[in-house]
Amino acid sequence: MNKITIYTDGGSRGNPGPAAAGIVFYNEKGQAFKKYSEYLGDNLTNNEAEYRAAILALKKFKQLLGKKIAKTSKIQLKSDSQLLVQQLNGKYKITEPQIQKLFLELWNLKLDFKKINLTLVSRNKNKEADALANRALDEKVKNKPLL
């Protein structure tokens, strides 16, 4: 596996509020081979959720395939977050302290891979990752005890 495409989406309900991530891995033939849906926590902004989804995707890649394969892999990371993509591509400034921390974490994770291209996609092309993030949020709400 030398070329992998990863779609990520992070979402927050309430902004800030409960947040989750959805991630879909595709092989060179365009076939989805792994999907993740994970609750990220409470009181997160949408932008924090988007960053955390991308961070989670790279961590999951290394867990799934190992650091050795990561070093030889070219990753196409696709997100519908304009802020995330533009900040990581050096087009937007990073002014929020929490986003600065997440940016550094993501930047350092990128060093474990041969190459990562970050691409902005429309929400329409990121529906599967979005659905996975929403599923994690729905499950959390469904399992939350009533006060």
C-alpha positions in Angstrom: 0.0 0.0 0.0 1.8 3.0 -1.2 -1.0 5.4 -2.0 -4.0 5.7 0.4 -6.8 8.2 0.3 -8.4 9.2 3.7 -11.6 11.2 4.0 -12.1 12.8 7.4 -14.8 14.8 9.0 -15.3 16.3 12.4 -18.4 17.8 13.7 -19.7 19.5 16.8 -23.3 20.0 17.9 -23.6 23.3 19.6 -20.2 24.7 18.6 -18.8 24.2 21.2 -20.6 21.1 22.2 -20.3 17.3 21.9 -18.1 16.3 19.0 -17.2 13.3 16.9 -15.1 12.2 13.9 -15.7 10.0 10.9 -12.9 8.5 8.8 -12.8 6.4 5.7 -9.7 4.8 4.2 -9.5 3.9 0.5 -6.9 1.9 -1.3 -5.3 2.6 -4.6 -8.3 1.1 -6.5 -10.7 3.4 -4.7 -12.2 0.7 -2.5 -13.0 1.6 1.1 -11.1 -0.8 3.4 -11.5 0.7 6.8 -14.0 3.0 8.5 -14.0 4.7 11.9 -16.6 6.5 13.8 -15.5 8.0 17.2 -16.8 10.3 19.8 -14.2 13.0 20.6 -15.6 14.6 23.7 -17.7 17.5 25.0 -17.3 21.2 24.7 -15.3 21.2 21.4 -15.7 23.6 18.5 -16.3 22.4 15.0 -12.8 23.4 14.0 -11.3 21.5 16.9 -13.3 18.4 15.8 -12.0 18.8 12.2 -8.4 18.9 13.4 -9.0 16.0 15.8 -10.5 13.9 13.0 -7.4 14.4 10.9 -5.1 13.6 13.8 -7.1 10.5 14.6 -7.0 9.4 10.9 -3.1 9.5 10.9 -2.9 7.7 14.2 -5.3 5.0 13.1 -3.3 4.6 9.9 -0.2 3.9 12.0 -2.0 1.5 14.3 -3.6 -0.3 11.4 -0.7 -0.6 9.0 2.4 0.2 11.1 5.0 2.9 11.2 7.2 1.2 8.6 4.4 1.3 6.0 3.6 4.9 7.0 7.2 6.0 6.1 6.7 4.7 2.6 3.1 5.7 2.0 1.7 8.7 0.1 -1.4 9.9 1.8 -4.2 11.9 0.1 -6.0 13.4 3.1 -9.3 14.9 2.1 -11.5 17.2 4.3 -14.4 19.5 3.8 -12.9 21.9 6.4 -11.6 25.0 4.5 -9.9 26.2 7.7 -8.0 23.0 8.3 -6.8 22.6 4.7 -5.8 26.3 4.3 -4.0 26.4 7.7 -2.0 23.2 7.0 -1.2 24.5 3.5 0.1 27.8 4.9 -2.6 30.0 3.5 -4.4 31.0 6.7 -3.0 32.2 10.0 -3.6 30.2 13.1 -4.8 32.6 15.8 -6.7 30.4 18.3 -4.4 28.9 21.0 -6.3 25.5 21.0 -6.1 25.2 17.2 -2.3 26.1 17.4 -1.8 23.0 19.7 -3.8 20.8 17.4 -2.0 22.2 14.3 1.4 21.3 15.9 0.2 17.8 16.8 -1.0 17.2 13.3 2.1 18.7 11.7 4.4 16.4 13.8 2.3 13.4 12.9 2.8 14.2 9.2 6.5 13.7 9.7 5.9 9.9 10.1 4.7 9.6 6.5 6.5 9.8 3.2 4.1 12.4 1.9 0.7 13.8 2.8 -1.3 16.0 0.4 -4.2 17.8 2.1 -7.1 18.5 -0.2 -10.3 20.4 0.3 -13.4 18.6 -0.9 -17.0 19.6 -1.0 -19.3 18.3 1.7 -21.1 16.4 -1.0 -18.0 14.4 -1.6 -17.4 13.8 2.1 -20.8 12.3 2.9 -19.6 9.0 4.2 -17.2 10.5 6.7 -19.8 12.9 7.8 -22.4 10.1 8.3 -19.9 8.3 10.5 -19.2 11.4 12.6 -23.0 11.9 13.0 -23.5 8.3 13.9 -21.0 8.6 16.8 -22.8 11.7 18.0 -26.2 10.0 17.8 -24.9 7.0 19.7 -23.5 9.2 22.4 -26.8 11.1 22.8 -28.8 7.9 22.7 -26.7 6.4 25.5 -26.6 9.5 27.6 -28.6 9.2 30.9 -31.5 11.5 31.5 -31.0 14.0 34.3 
